[in-house]
Amino acid sequence: MLKTKICGVEFKNPLMLAAGVLGSSASSLNRVLREGAGGVVTKSFSKEPNKGYKNPTTVGVEGGIINAIGLSSPGVDVFLDELIKVEKEKDQVLIASIYGSDCEEFEFLVDKIQNEVDMIELNISCPHAMGGCGSAIGQDASLTYNIVESAKSNSKVPVVAKLTPNVTDIVEIALSAQNAGADGLTLINSLGPGMKINIDIAYPVLSNKFGGMSGRAIKPIAVQNVYKVFEVVDIPIIGVGGISDFEDVLEFIFAGASGVQIGTSIMNEGIGVFNQINDDLKDFMENRNFGSIDEMVGLAHRV
Ligand SMILES: Cc1cc2nc3c(=O)[nH]c(=O)nc-3n(C[C@H](O)[C@H](O)[C@H](O)COP(=O)(O)O)c2cc1C
């Protein structure tokens, strides 16, 4: 009943681990897969190693957390060794999240990893990336087009573009990604930037001062982005932002998401959240006579 297809790839259920949380090593990805996730997204990685920002890189705030990790990455050669060790069932999906600053880097990364993964997610949306990466790309419709087109140019696996909500009009960026050949979209990366001041020392908490907001507080914004983009695109949407229970998942699905990702709430709820949500989702669908996830996607748009 929970089985579903996204971008032509079979998922045993619509729940995925979001990029950046527990996704740095094969052992943590394997743990999440054993705990019932339909798919896992790796932490974003780049061609060359990147140290990211100094600590502190995360801080708890009202309704979530702010992080400015700065896309720390060991580089693709090290990450490839982890991808090879991921153990999953046939209908569990491994998604690599990659980032870079130009078309050549994205093309290089796609080429290097595509035999080891089922899908690729382009992180063109991180609000605290360094050096022309992340939202520097995803806030510009033509850069988005060029990066997606390059990544797609020699990819054998589906490519989804992860977009930032920190734009004037996400619809324009979503259409640009779709026109460049994206197989799907992930909405949304963290919101902001935001900041937290330590009042004892009258100073910003994060070493980078500003970071992206995630967790419960951003859910209504994420749902609205999914709803708005669903009305104009005809490629699947993966929803993410503030999900912690099955009711949150349903909101995203009814708004138009074919699958969802879960990040911050794992820090509070633990990885048992995947099995819990799957059980609750199944109960809901049985009680309401829904036979498949597909039947529910975008239901909130009916006239
Ligand atoms: C600590 C942390 C690290 C993150 N790292 C990444 C990353 O490497 N790549 C990425 O695309 N998104 C990253 N994100 C964003 C999440 O994947 C997700 O889009 C966002 O947190 C909203 O979902 P959530 O509220 O369920 O966490 C990160 C989020 C957090 C909290």
PDBQT file of the ligand as one rigid body, heavy atoms in Angstrom, charges set to zero:
ROOT
HETATM    1  C1  LIG A 401      22.247  19.873  10.296  1.00  0.00    +0.000 C 
HETATM    2  C2  LIG A 401      21.679  20.000   8.918  1.00  0.00    +0.000 A 
HETATM    3  C3  LIG A 401      22.485  19.767   7.812  1.00  0.00    +0.000 A 
HETATM    4  C4  LIG A 401      21.954  19.877   6.522  1.00  0.00    +0.000 A 
HETATM    5  N1  LIG A 401      22.750  19.599   5.451  1.00  0.00    +0.000 NA
HETATM    6  C5  LIG A 401      22.220  19.608   4.200  1.00  0.00    +0.000 A 
HETATM    7  C6  LIG A 401      23.008  19.206   3.079  1.00  0.00    +0.000 A 
HETATM    8  O1  LIG A 401      24.157  18.774   3.202  1.00  0.00    +0.000 OA
HETATM    9  N2  LIG A 401      22.427  19.299   1.840  1.00  0.00    +0.000 N 
HETATM   10  C7  LIG A 401      21.124  19.707   1.647  1.00  0.00    +0.000 A 
HETATM   11  O2  LIG A 401      20.655  19.739   0.505  1.00  0.00    +0.000 OA
HETATM   12  N3  LIG A 401      20.357  20.045   2.707  1.00  0.00    +0.000 NA
HETATM   13  C8  LIG A 401      20.877  20.011   3.959  1.00  0.00    +0.000 A 
HETATM   14  N4  LIG A 401      20.080  20.332   5.033  1.00  0.00    +0.000 N 
HETATM   15  C9  LIG A 401      18.674  20.727   4.789  1.00  0.00    +0.000 C 
HETATM   16  C10 LIG A 401      17.723  19.542   4.947  1.00  0.00    +0.000 C 
HETATM   17  O3  LIG A 401      18.014  18.502   4.027  1.00  0.00    +0.000 OA
HETATM   18  C11 LIG A 401      16.258  19.987   4.789  1.00  0.00    +0.000 C 
HETATM   19  O4  LIG A 401      16.041  20.494   3.486  1.00  0.00    +0.000 OA
HETATM   20  C12 LIG A 401      15.852  21.046   5.791  1.00  0.00    +0.000 C 
HETATM   21  O5  LIG A 401      16.516  20.849   7.019  1.00  0.00    +0.000 OA
HETATM   22  C13 LIG A 401      14.344  21.064   6.050  1.00  0.00    +0.000 C 
HETATM   23  O6  LIG A 401      13.880  19.808   6.526  1.00  0.00    +0.000 OA
HETATM   24  P1  LIG A 401      13.708  19.449   8.094  1.00  0.00    +0.000 P 
HETATM   25  O7  LIG A 401      12.926  20.545   8.721  1.00  0.00    +0.000 OA
HETATM   26  O8  LIG A 401      13.019  18.119   8.103  1.00  0.00    +0.000 OA
HETATM   27  O9  LIG A 401      15.102  19.354   8.660  1.00  0.00    +0.000 OA
HETATM   28  C14 LIG A 401      20.590  20.235   6.333  1.00  0.00    +0.000 A 
HETATM   29  C15 LIG A 401      19.785  20.462   7.460  1.00  0.00    +0.000 A 
HETATM   30  C16 LIG A 401      20.300  20.347   8.726  1.00  0.00    +0.000 A 
HETATM   31  C17 LIG A 401      19.400  20.585   9.902  1.00  0.00    +0.000 C 
ENDROOT
TORSDOF 0
